[in-house]
Structures are given as C-alpha cells and as structure tokens.
Amino acid sequence: MSQPEEAEPVIPDGATAAYALAEDDGTTVAGPTSPTQAAAPPTRSPGIPRYLQIAGGIVLSLGALLLLKEFGSTFAPMFLALNLMVTAYPLHTWLVRKGCPSPLSAVTTALVVFVVLLAMVAGLVWSVNETVTLLPQYADEFTGLFNWFIDRAAQLGFDQASLMQAFKSIDPNSIFSAASSVLNGASGFVAMLAILVTTLVFMAMDTSGFAARIRIAGATHSRMVTGLVSFSRGIRRYWVVTSVFGLIVAVLDVIAVAIIGVPLPIVWGLLSFLTNYIPNIGFVVGLIPPALVALVALGWKQALVVVVLYCVLNFVVQSIIQPRFTGESVGVTPTISFISLLVWGLVLGGLGTLLALPMTLLVKALIIDTDPRARWVNAFIASNPGDAQGAAQQAEL
C-alpha cells in the first residue's frame, strides 16, 4: 500500500515576503519547521541607529566634497575628458562595425574630439579678442552712460560726490593688479587644458578594450555596471542634445541681432552657443554683452528688443522643446539643476558650472540607481518620476 504524499507546508504571507527579500539579496534562508515558526518575524541583530547612519552619510558627503575641492583643478579636466570620450564612443563602435581596426578607430575618435575641442577654444579666444577690439570705439557712449547713471543715482538720494570718489579709487595700481589676476587665470587655463589633452590621449589608448572590460565587470557586479552604462547614455544624450539646441539658439540669436543692427552678430551667436552649456544661468551670461553693446551703439529701445528676443528664444527652445529630447536620462527637476550648478561651481570652480549636470548624473548613477532601496529618491529629484521608475525596473530585468 503506497504511502500518501506529504502536503507541502503552507507559508504565510510574511514568510513569503522574507523568502523573496532573501532571494533578492542573494542570501539563503532555512525553511520553516512549523506554521507558528514561519509566522514569527525573523530576529535581527542590533545595527547602527538610523540617525547615526544619516549623520555619518552627511559627514562622508562633506568630506568627499572638500576632497574634490582640494583637487578640483586636476579632477575637473579629467572628468571633462571622460565626458568627451564617452560622448564620442559611438563613433568608435561605428567604425569598428564598418571594418576599421579597433586601435585605428580609437585614434580617429580621439582626433575628432581634439578637433572639436580646439575649435571651441579658438572660437572663445576669437570672440574675446573681437569684443576687446570693439569696446574702445564706444568709449564716448560708455562715458555718457556712466554720467547718466551718476545723475540718476543722485536723483534717488545717493551722494554724487561719494559715487565719483568710489569710481576714482580705481587707480593704475588696481588696474595692474587686475591684469595680474587675468594672467594668472590664463596660466591656470593652460594648465587645465594640458591635463585635459593628456587625459584624452591615455583614454584613447584604453578605448579599444573598454567593451571587454565592461563585460568582465558586469559578470560579478551587474548593478554597478548597469548604473555606469546608464550614466554614460545620460551624459552622451546631454552633451549631444545641448550642443544641437545650443547651435539652434545661436543661429536664431545671430539672425535676431543682425536684423536689429547690433555690431558683431557672429561673436554674440558664438558666445550664446558656448554659454548654453551652463545650466539655468548660461543664457543670462550670453545676453549681457550684446545687450550692453546694443545699449551704447543703438539706444535703449534696441537693447530692450535684444533682451526680449533672447528671453523668448531661450524659453521656447531650451525650456519647452529641448526637455522633450533629453528624456529621463537627464531628467532632474529645475531646483536640483540649480543646486547642482551652485554646488559643483563652488567645488570645482568655473569648469564645475559646465560639469554640473554630468556630476549630478554620476552621483545619481552610483548611489541611487545602483541601489534598489535608494531609488525612492528619484520621486523627489527626477523631472518625470514615472519614467525614472520604469527605466530602473527595465534595467533590473
């Protein structure tokens, strides 16, 4: 007579959740011996209190920021080089698929990055030189504008003598001091450029074997590699979309100021394109010079038209159209974008304003996207939390 099969023990919902959680963490949980034992909550060893974990995280974050600030002059150009190579990496893979040897494809990709970087630096130097050459031609107009400002300030109750004395305090010694500061800044720019170029050279040497390294790392640390791949896609889309829409805005700005009659329209278009990489306040930086030149060369009405056109173009293109193309890969809220600008500008200096969003995306990828328990933070920092959650679930699959 055959023995009846033993019925499988029924595990309550709480135990089922414990099994699922243990399976997700990769740990092994022994099966329950009785329903009573299964229903009992698992005992947990006492750990670090929550408030100590939060305090420790804050201290470590501040320490990391101070360390980055100390070595920001070296880290910032290296991180910029990483951004440029990651953005240009699809060119390398396309050339390899077309039959180009991998080392030759890596060299070609690096040369393209060098050419683009050289063109941007040359354009910046040319625009500054053209602006410096133009300003002396309107010395009388600037003097008249200065006198008008002093008169209006006196009418508002300010002491005219005190204002004049304050402006007269700008003596030759202070001018020489300012010139020395500019020279020091130029030498720092050259040093930064040297670090950037050198890093690009060594990264180009590693490009051909990068895909194999990613596969090896992904075999044991899939979540971390998934986060880094997501970061790479995010910054690639960020730089490409920002460049394309910056070029569109620059062309529209050139047409607008040329119609108005502002001198050097190409210079202002190039300045608008370069400052477009600075989030939130970039267009304001690119607006001030052409507005001032329009004020002294054409009058306040034309200057007001320049301001209005810049504001309208920036709002329509960068605030309405551009976010539809960046998607969830660069989707942080405007508040987080502005805080990123302040924090990374303070930590990494002027170059940090260009790298503000990529740095935020890197922190998000390493701390939030790679840890399922921390992804709830996306509900507060992502511009579209639903898309961010769906992308995270897709990455898990």
VOGU-3710 file (C-alpha; in Angstrom, 3 decimals, decimal comma):
1> msqpeeaepv> 0,000/0,000/0,000  1,575/3,251/-1,095  2,200/5,965/1,418  0,265/9,204/0,871  2,345/12,116/-0,270  3,154/14,683/2,365  1,453/18,011/1,836  3,794/20,945/1,355  3,846/23,291/4,343  1,833/26,449/3,868
11> ipdgataaya> 3,972/29,534/4,307  2,180/32,687/5,429  2,493/35,905/3,508  5,060/37,354/5,905  7,328/34,362/5,429  6,859/34,533/1,654  7,994/38,150/1,697  11,020/37,140/3,747  11,849/34,446/1,204  11,538/36,930/-1,692
21> laeddgttva> 13,662/39,524/0,087  16,308/36,959/0,925  16,339/35,723/-2,672  16,723/39,306/-3,942  19,692/39,834/-1,599  21,294/36,551/-2,659  21,161/35,005/0,828  19,859/31,568/1,892  17,024/31,256/4,364  16,188/27,936/6,024
31> gptsptqaaa> 12,657/26,702/5,572  10,186/26,932/8,429  9,514/23,810/10,523  6,009/24,779/11,539  3,390/27,406/10,681  3,944/29,060/14,023  7,649/29,335/13,401  7,034/30,579/9,851  4,743/33,318/11,025  7,192/34,596/13,611
41> pptrspgipr> 9,151/37,621/12,357  12,864/36,981/11,840  15,101/38,199/14,578  17,523/40,931/13,563  20,793/41,680/15,168  21,045/45,204/16,529  22,673/47,524/13,989  23,709/51,150/13,772  20,863/53,525/14,708  19,240/55,330/11,815
51> ylqiaggivl> 20,223/58,797/13,000  23,872/57,737/13,198  23,694/56,393/9,630  22,280/59,722/8,415  24,887/61,721/10,335  27,662/59,500/9,008  26,394/59,909/5,453  26,364/63,692/5,784  29,891/63,752/7,208  31,218/61,475/4,465
61> slgallllke> 29,497/63,565/1,776  31,007/66,791/3,113  34,408/65,118/3,317  34,139/63,955/-0,305  33,169/67,466/-1,447  36,091/69,031/0,429  38,446/66,473/-1,091  37,125/67,199/-4,569  37,513/70,929/-3,957  41,125/70,414/-2,902
71> fgstfapmfl> 41,956/68,505/-6,091  39,339/70,156/-8,319  41,901/71,707/-10,670  43,030/68,180/-11,579  39,780/66,240/-11,278  37,595/68,638/-13,311  39,570/68,463/-16,610  39,933/64,696/-16,205  36,177/64,321/-15,758  35,578/66,590/-18,748
81> alnlmvtayp> 37,874/64,361/-20,815  35,837/61,346/-19,703  32,636/63,110/-20,790  34,074/63,909/-24,207  35,332/60,374/-24,832  32,065/58,801/-23,655  30,122/61,139/-25,946  32,321/60,244/-28,930  32,409/56,497/-28,164  29,576/55,602/-30,612
91> lhtwlvrkgc> 31,856/56,842/-33,407  34,430/54,246/-32,348  31,892/51,417/-32,330  30,507/52,515/-35,718  33,960/52,493/-37,297  34,680/49,033/-35,855  31,428/47,690/-37,306  32,471/49,101/-40,688  35,676/47,054/-40,562  38,121/49,635/-39,204
101> psplsavtta> 40,759/48,143/-36,845  39,934/48,930/-33,247  43,201/50,794/-32,447  42,851/52,960/-35,569  39,209/53,645/-34,707  40,213/54,754/-31,187  42,824/57,142/-32,583  40,306/58,570/-35,064  37,758/59,129/-32,304  40,337/60,929/-30,171
111> lvvfvvllam> 41,353/63,139/-33,113  37,722/64,138/-33,675  37,457/65,100/-30,005  40,684/67,126/-30,281  39,430/68,987/-33,346  36,107/69,876/-31,704  37,861/70,997/-28,528  40,386/73,086/-30,470  37,609/74,726/-32,499  35,727/75,720/-29,340
121> vaglvwsvne> 38,832/77,155/-27,656  39,777/79,054/-30,827  36,244/80,419/-31,111  36,318/81,593/-27,497  39,672/83,349/-27,959  38,481/84,985/-31,188  35,238/86,248/-29,641  37,076/87,766/-26,665  39,575/89,461/-28,980  36,814/90,907/-31,170
131> tvtllpqyad> 34,973/92,205/-28,119  38,082/93,867/-26,700  38,745/95,496/-30,085  35,163/96,782/-30,352  34,740/98,351/-26,905  37,182/101,322/-27,341  35,127/102,502/-30,316  32,250/103,292/-27,952  34,291/104,988/-25,222  32,292/108,234/-25,523
141> eftglfnwfi> 28,999/106,379/-25,337  30,125/104,497/-22,243  31,161/107,807/-20,685  27,749/109,286/-21,418  26,046/106,203/-19,971  28,215/106,487/-16,875  27,308/110,148/-16,367  23,624/109,336/-16,853  23,884/106,626/-14,187  25,554/109,041/-11,744
151> draaqlgfdq> 22,864/111,669/-12,322  20,018/109,216/-11,820  21,663/107,838/-8,660  21,951/111,387/-7,297  18,246/111,966/-8,013  17,415/108,854/-5,995  19,232/110,256/-2,970  22,744/108,852/-3,335  25,657/111,173/-2,644  27,118/112,098/-6,032
161> aslmqafksi> 30,492/113,057/-4,557  30,792/109,696/-2,809  29,958/107,840/-6,004  32,532/109,778/-8,000  35,123/109,189/-5,295  34,411/105,477/-5,360  34,981/105,305/-9,112  38,092/107,460/-8,887  39,581/104,951/-6,453  40,299/102,744/-9,467
171> dpnsifsaas> 43,930/103,776/-9,865  46,710/102,320/-12,094  47,864/100,011/-9,304  44,463/98,323/-9,148  44,467/98,025/-12,938  47,857/96,303/-12,864  46,565/94,018/-10,105  43,571/93,103/-12,254  45,880/92,419/-15,191  47,965/90,112/-12,998
181> svlngasgfv> 44,821/88,229/-11,982  43,872/87,785/-15,631  47,337/86,441/-16,424  47,143/84,021/-13,514  43,776/82,861/-14,765  45,205/82,388/-18,250  48,069/80,278/-16,883  45,539/78,203/-14,940  43,535/77,733/-18,138  46,639/76,492/-19,952
191> amlailvttl> 47,375/74,032/-17,138  43,787/72,786/-17,219  43,964/72,372/-20,988  47,215/70,407/-20,675  45,639/67,984/-18,179  42,589/67,636/-20,420  44,590/66,840/-23,544  46,904/64,410/-21,732  43,943/62,557/-20,230  42,313/62,312/-23,648
201> vfmamdtsgf> 45,477/60,712/-25,049  45,558/57,979/-22,412  41,811/57,383/-22,611  42,134/56,951/-26,361  44,710/54,211/-25,727  42,198/52,362/-23,499  39,184/52,781/-25,788  39,730/49,641/-27,879  39,479/47,306/-24,871  36,757/49,134/-22,992
211> aaririagat> 33,845/46,911/-24,107  35,608/43,741/-22,928  36,320/45,309/-19,535  32,653/46,220/-19,150  31,617/42,614/-19,859  34,071/41,243/-17,303  32,939/43,668/-14,619  29,269/43,043/-15,396  29,662/39,311/-14,715  30,149/39,961/-10,981
221> hsrmvtglvs> 28,770/43,483/-10,398  25,866/43,787/-12,777  24,049/46,543/-10,880  27,093/48,794/-10,721  27,840/48,271/-14,410  24,178/48,925/-15,255  24,386/52,219/-13,357  27,581/53,234/-15,161  26,100/52,342/-18,545  23,012/54,400/-17,704
231> fsrgirrywv> 25,273/57,287/-16,703  27,171/57,014/-19,989  23,974/57,116/-22,011  22,690/60,032/-19,956  25,721/62,268/-20,377  26,035/61,331/-24,050  22,474/62,443/-24,688  23,014/65,518/-22,520  26,062/66,773/-24,451  24,636/65,937/-27,873
241> vtsvfgliva> 21,218/67,475/-27,232  22,714/70,527/-25,503  25,097/71,079/-28,422  22,377/70,729/-31,055  19,922/73,050/-29,347  22,704/75,448/-28,395  23,567/75,687/-32,075  19,912/76,302/-32,967  19,625/79,076/-30,373  22,922/80,601/-31,528
251> vldviavaii> 21,777/80,755/-35,155  18,491/82,358/-34,144  20,339/84,876/-31,945  22,672/85,796/-34,819  19,709/86,408/-37,122  17,923/88,480/-34,478  20,833/90,780/-33,550  21,818/91,144/-37,211  18,313/92,355/-38,086  18,385/94,791/-35,170
261> gvplpivwgl> 21,806/96,048/-36,260  23,928/95,132/-33,233  27,658/95,029/-34,132  29,476/91,647/-34,205  26,450/89,346/-34,504  28,656/86,265/-35,111  30,508/86,914/-31,848  27,285/87,077/-29,870  26,000/83,910/-31,520  29,209/82,059/-30,629
271> lsfltnyipn> 29,019/83,367/-27,081  25,405/82,203/-26,852  26,408/78,731/-28,050  29,255/78,386/-25,525  27,284/79,683/-22,556  24,420/77,316/-23,391  26,417/74,565/-21,659  25,993/76,387/-18,322  22,603/75,289/-16,921  19,989/77,792/-15,748
281> igfvvglipp> 22,074/80,986/-15,979  24,033/80,393/-19,174  21,733/82,379/-21,403  21,943/85,357/-18,999  25,745/85,336/-19,300  25,426/85,246/-23,081  22,811/88,026/-23,070  24,649/90,744/-21,121  27,409/91,647/-23,673  25,159/92,077/-26,753
291> alvalvalgw> 22,571/93,941/-24,678  25,207/96,403/-23,411  26,639/96,929/-26,894  23,129/97,486/-28,267  22,504/100,000/-25,472  25,568/102,163/-26,220  25,522/101,705/-30,001  21,806/101,849/-30,828  19,869/103,022/-27,783  17,727/101,609/-25,009
301> kqalvvvvly> 14,857/100,559/-27,284  17,060/98,263/-29,367  18,702/96,928/-26,210  15,270/96,103/-24,796  14,370/94,283/-28,027  17,567/92,221/-27,717  16,688/91,246/-24,140  13,133/90,279/-25,076  14,212/88,197/-28,078  16,880/86,366/-26,093
311> cvlnfvvqsi> 14,385/85,569/-23,334  11,727/84,329/-25,746  14,132/82,179/-27,752  15,691/80,702/-24,631  12,313/79,897/-23,079  10,799/78,302/-26,182  13,825/76,274/-27,304  15,519/75,351/-24,024  12,545/75,166/-21,653  9,819/73,689/-23,888
321> iqprftgesv> 11,406/71,859/-26,840  14,783/70,682/-25,502  13,461/68,727/-22,456  11,350/66,588/-24,786  14,562/65,266/-26,371  16,641/64,810/-23,232  14,071/62,486/-21,677  14,534/60,662/-18,401  18,307/60,290/-18,936  18,890/63,927/-17,959
331> gvtptisfis> 15,541/64,441/-16,241  16,222/66,261/-12,985  13,995/68,970/-11,605  14,896/72,641/-12,188  15,613/73,022/-8,470  18,089/70,129/-8,488  19,665/71,557/-11,650  20,171/74,936/-9,985  21,514/73,385/-6,764  23,915/71,306/-8,880
341> llvwglvlgg> 25,166/74,483/-10,538  25,848/76,118/-7,171  27,429/73,077/-5,518  29,697/71,941/-8,338  30,616/75,508/-9,248  31,766/76,012/-5,663  33,598/72,682/-5,521  35,175/72,543/-8,996  35,350/76,234/-9,909  34,426/77,650/-13,303
351> lgtllalpmt> 34,680/74,278/-15,027  32,236/72,913/-12,471  29,482/75,070/-13,952  29,884/73,179/-17,235  30,041/69,809/-15,475  27,220/70,455/-13,002  24,615/68,144/-14,528  27,081/65,374/-15,547  28,447/65,317/-11,978  24,913/65,081/-10,594
361> llvkaliidt> 24,141/62,253/-13,023  27,284/60,426/-11,881  26,313/60,692/-8,208  22,778/59,589/-9,063  24,030/56,585/-11,038  26,473/55,388/-8,359  24,365/55,992/-5,238  20,696/55,914/-6,251  20,290/53,913/-9,453  22,509/51,006/-8,317
371> dprarwvnaf> 20,691/50,519/-5,002  17,025/49,423/-5,214  16,459/50,652/-1,648  17,516/54,187/-2,616  15,527/54,584/-5,821  12,670/56,219/-3,953  14,827/59,379/-4,028  14,007/59,667/-7,752  10,500/60,682/-6,697  11,980/63,963/-5,450
381> iasnpgdaqg> 14,812/64,680/-7,908  13,585/63,283/-11,246  11,641/65,596/-13,529  9,433/62,631/-14,504  9,468/60,110/-11,624  7,275/57,641/-13,525  9,737/57,370/-16,412  12,667/57,078/-13,996  10,959/54,221/-12,122  10,142/52,419/-15,347
391> aaqqael> 13,725/52,743/-16,574  15,014/51,359/-13,272  12,669/48,371/-13,454  13,690/47,732/-17,050  17,355/47,818/-16,010  16,639/45,192/-13,323  15,095/42,912/-15,942
//
